[in-house]
Amino acid sequence: MEKLLIVLHHPDGPPRDAAARIQAFARAVEPHVRALTVHIADRPPEEARATLDQGAQEEEAGNLFDPTLYALLTAWIDTIDARAALLAAAEALPGTRSIHLATESAVRDYPVMDWPPGRPSPGRTLVGLFRRHPALDEAQFLARWAAHSVLSLRIHPLSRYLRNRVVETLAGEAWHGIVEERVADPDDFADDRFYIGEGARELAVRDISEFLDVENGMRCAFMTEIIFRPPCWLSVAPAPAAPSR
């Protein structure tokens, strides 16, 4: 199987009808995929934005949040032939697209999905697009990224953490990695909850700067996750039985 990721940007931020159009995209492509998840940008809590931006400014990277980044669409497909249906449906979505094939590392996943497919998942996702540090080759970059994942699990309250290593960019702007860091409660992105332990934020910022090109190649957005078709390896709890009359 292949994992296909479609990143959407719009110069004016999320279009007013973005959610409805992405829902229509999902309905159109669902018969052609094995798994389908969409992320749609939402407005981050101001405290969380200030916290994460401060870390960026400490590295003289400016604001890492990209207001034009409004959606991430990810799909597992059986064969290369199934790409056509997805890419054709994506043409109807507003803005510009970058399209990537990736390998996924599920560093942490839900133990069970206990909400219905097609409904927003509890919590919020920090989606990050990035390029590797120019001083590192591919093998060094991947090793450092894996090591950083261990740190992330220790200092962040993550409920889901997916690393997507870009193998090939099929169209649009190229990235080396796309990460999905998810918390179960949107308030977990507040300063005193997202960074666990004294000096955790400074440690995270320093570690990231050693393997990512933060200043020239990193963009982030807070997004709502909707799993339309769960992958076969994610257990889905049965819907509660209707009350008897």
C-alpha positions as CSV (number, residue, x, y, z in Angstrom):
1,M,0.0,0.0,0.0
2,E,1.0,3.6,-0.4
3,K,0.3,6.6,1.8
4,L,-0.6,9.7,-0.2
5,L,-0.7,13.2,1.5
6,I,-2.2,16.3,0.0
7,V,-1.3,19.6,1.6
8,L,-3.6,22.6,0.8
9,H,-2.8,26.3,1.1
10,H,-5.0,29.3,0.4
11,P,-3.7,32.9,0.5
12,D,-6.6,34.2,2.5
13,G,-6.6,31.3,5.0
14,P,-9.3,28.6,5.2
15,P,-12.0,29.3,2.6
16,R,-15.4,29.9,4.1
17,D,-16.7,26.7,2.6
18,A,-13.6,24.6,3.2
19,A,-15.2,22.1,5.5
20,A,-18.1,21.4,3.2
21,R,-15.8,21.0,0.2
22,I,-13.5,18.7,2.0
23,Q,-16.4,16.6,3.2
24,A,-17.5,16.3,-0.5
25,F,-13.9,15.3,-1.4
26,A,-14.0,12.6,1.3
27,R,-17.3,11.1,0.1
28,A,-16.0,11.1,-3.5
29,V,-12.7,9.3,-2.8
30,E,-13.7,7.0,0.1
31,P,-14.6,4.1,-2.3
32,H,-11.1,4.2,-3.8
33,V,-9.0,4.1,-0.5
34,R,-8.2,1.8,2.3
35,A,-8.0,4.6,4.9
36,L,-8.8,8.3,4.8
37,T,-8.2,11.1,7.3
38,V,-8.5,14.8,6.8
39,H,-7.3,17.7,8.9
40,I,-8.9,21.1,8.6
41,A,-7.2,24.2,10.2
42,D,-8.9,26.0,13.0
43,R,-8.0,29.0,15.1
44,P,-5.5,28.1,17.8
45,P,-5.9,29.2,21.4
46,E,-4.1,32.5,21.7
47,E,-2.1,31.2,24.7
48,A,-0.9,28.2,22.7
49,R,0.0,30.3,19.7
50,A,2.1,32.7,21.9
51,T,3.8,29.8,23.6
52,L,4.9,28.0,20.4
53,D,5.7,31.2,18.6
54,Q,8.0,32.3,21.5
55,G,10.0,29.1,21.0
56,A,10.4,30.0,17.3
57,Q,11.5,33.5,18.1
58,E,14.1,32.2,20.5
59,E,15.6,30.5,17.5
60,E,15.3,33.6,15.4
61,A,12.9,31.8,13.1
62,G,10.0,34.2,13.3
63,N,6.4,32.9,13.3
64,L,6.3,29.2,12.3
65,F,2.5,29.3,12.0
66,D,1.3,29.5,8.4
67,P,-2.1,31.1,8.1
68,T,-2.3,29.9,4.5
69,L,-2.0,26.2,5.5
70,Y,-5.6,25.1,5.8
71,A,-5.8,21.3,5.3
72,L,-4.0,18.0,5.2
73,L,-5.6,15.1,3.5
74,T,-4.1,11.6,4.0
75,A,-5.1,8.4,2.3
76,W,-3.9,4.8,2.1
77,I,-4.3,3.3,-1.3
78,D,-3.8,-0.3,-2.6
79,T,-2.1,0.6,-5.9
80,I,-0.6,3.4,-7.8
81,D,-3.6,3.3,-10.1
82,A,-5.8,4.6,-7.3
83,R,-4.0,8.0,-7.2
84,A,-6.0,9.3,-10.2
85,A,-9.3,9.4,-8.4
86,L,-7.8,11.2,-5.4
87,L,-5.9,13.8,-7.5
88,A,-8.9,14.4,-9.7
89,A,-11.2,15.1,-6.7
90,A,-8.5,17.3,-5.1
91,E,-8.6,19.6,-8.2
92,A,-12.0,20.8,-7.0
93,L,-10.5,22.1,-3.7
94,P,-9.6,25.8,-3.5
95,G,-6.0,27.0,-3.3
96,T,-2.7,25.4,-4.1
97,R,-1.7,21.8,-3.5
98,S,1.4,19.9,-2.8
99,I,1.2,16.1,-3.1
100,H,3.5,13.6,-1.5
101,L,4.1,9.9,-1.1
102,A,5.3,9.0,2.4
103,T,6.2,6.2,4.8
104,E,4.4,6.4,8.1
105,S,5.8,5.8,11.5
106,A,3.0,5.5,14.1
107,V,5.0,6.5,17.1
108,R,1.8,6.6,19.2
109,D,-1.7,5.8,18.0
110,Y,-5.1,5.6,19.6
111,P,-5.5,2.4,21.6
112,V,-9.1,2.3,20.2
113,M,-11.2,4.7,18.2
114,D,-14.3,5.1,20.4
115,W,-16.1,7.8,18.3
116,P,-17.9,7.3,15.0
117,P,-15.9,7.6,11.7
118,G,-16.7,10.9,10.0
119,R,-17.0,12.8,13.3
120,P,-14.2,15.1,14.6
121,S,-11.8,13.3,16.8
122,P,-11.4,14.6,20.4
123,G,-8.7,17.2,20.8
124,R,-6.6,19.0,18.3
125,T,-3.6,18.3,16.0
126,L,-0.5,20.3,15.5
127,V,0.4,19.6,11.8
128,G,4.0,20.5,10.9
129,L,5.7,20.6,7.5
130,F,9.5,20.7,7.5
131,R,12.8,20.2,5.7
132,R,15.9,18.6,7.2
133,H,18.8,20.7,8.4
134,P,21.2,21.3,5.5
135,A,24.2,20.0,7.5
136,L,22.6,16.5,7.7
137,D,22.2,13.8,5.1
138,E,19.1,11.6,4.8
139,A,20.3,8.9,7.2
140,Q,21.4,11.4,9.8
141,F,18.1,13.3,9.5
142,L,16.0,10.2,10.0
143,A,18.1,9.0,13.0
144,R,17.7,12.4,14.7
145,W,14.0,12.6,14.0
146,A,13.5,9.2,15.6
147,A,15.5,10.3,18.6
148,H,13.4,13.5,18.9
149,S,10.3,11.3,18.9
150,V,11.4,9.7,22.2
151,L,11.8,13.2,23.6
152,S,8.4,14.3,22.4
153,L,6.7,11.4,24.0
154,R,8.4,12.3,27.3
155,I,7.7,16.1,27.4
156,H,4.4,16.4,25.5
157,P,1.0,15.0,26.4
158,L,0.4,13.4,23.0
159,S,-2.5,11.1,22.3
160,R,-1.4,10.4,18.7
161,Y,1.9,11.0,17.0
162,L,2.4,10.1,13.3
163,R,5.7,10.8,11.5
164,N,5.4,10.9,7.7
165,R,8.7,10.7,5.9
166,V,8.2,12.1,2.4
167,V,9.6,9.6,-0.1
168,E,8.6,11.6,-3.3
169,T,6.9,14.9,-3.9
170,L,4.5,14.4,-6.9
171,A,3.5,18.1,-7.2
172,G,4.0,21.4,-5.6
173,E,6.3,22.5,-2.8
174,A,8.7,19.8,-1.5
175,W,9.0,18.8,2.1
176,H,11.1,16.2,3.8
177,G,8.7,15.4,6.6
178,I,5.1,16.0,7.7
179,V,4.2,15.3,11.3
180,E,0.9,15.0,13.1
181,E,1.1,15.7,16.9
182,R,-2.2,15.3,18.6
183,V,-3.5,16.1,22.1
184,A,-6.7,14.8,23.6
185,D,-7.8,18.2,25.0
186,P,-7.2,21.4,23.0
187,D,-6.1,23.1,26.3
188,D,-3.1,20.7,26.4
189,F,-1.4,23.1,23.9
190,A,-1.3,25.7,26.7
191,D,2.2,26.4,28.0
192,D,1.9,24.8,31.4
193,R,0.4,21.6,29.9
194,F,2.2,21.1,26.5
195,Y,5.7,21.2,28.0
196,I,6.1,18.8,30.9
197,G,9.0,19.5,33.2
198,E,11.3,22.4,34.0
199,G,13.2,23.5,30.9
200,A,11.2,21.3,28.6
201,R,10.4,24.0,26.1
202,E,14.0,25.1,25.8
203,L,15.1,21.5,25.4
204,A,12.5,20.9,22.6
205,V,13.5,24.0,20.7
206,R,17.2,23.3,20.9
207,D,16.7,19.7,19.8
208,I,14.5,20.6,16.8
209,S,17.0,23.2,15.6
210,E,19.7,20.5,15.4
211,F,18.0,18.4,12.7
212,L,15.4,20.7,11.1
213,D,15.9,23.7,8.9
214,V,13.6,25.7,11.3
215,E,14.3,29.2,9.8
216,N,13.8,28.3,6.2
217,G,11.8,25.1,6.1
218,M,9.1,24.7,8.8
219,R,5.5,25.6,8.9
220,C,2.7,24.7,11.3
221,A,-1.0,24.9,11.9
222,F,-3.5,23.7,14.4
223,M,-6.1,21.5,12.9
224,T,-9.2,19.4,13.6
225,E,-8.9,15.7,12.7
226,I,-11.7,13.7,11.0
227,I,-11.1,10.0,10.3
228,F,-13.5,9.1,7.6
229,R,-12.2,5.5,7.0
230,P,-10.0,4.1,9.8
231,P,-7.1,2.0,8.8
232,C,-7.5,-1.8,9.4
233,W,-5.0,-1.7,12.2
234,L,-6.9,0.8,14.3
235,S,-9.5,-0.8,16.4
236,V,-13.0,0.9,16.3
237,A,-15.3,0.4,19.3
238,P,-18.8,-0.8,18.4
239,A,-21.5,1.8,18.4
240,P,-23.6,1.6,21.6
241,A,-26.8,-0.4,21.2
242,A,-30.0,1.5,20.8
243,P,-32.1,1.5,24.0
244,S,-34.8,-1.1,24.1
245,R,-38.4,0.2,24.0
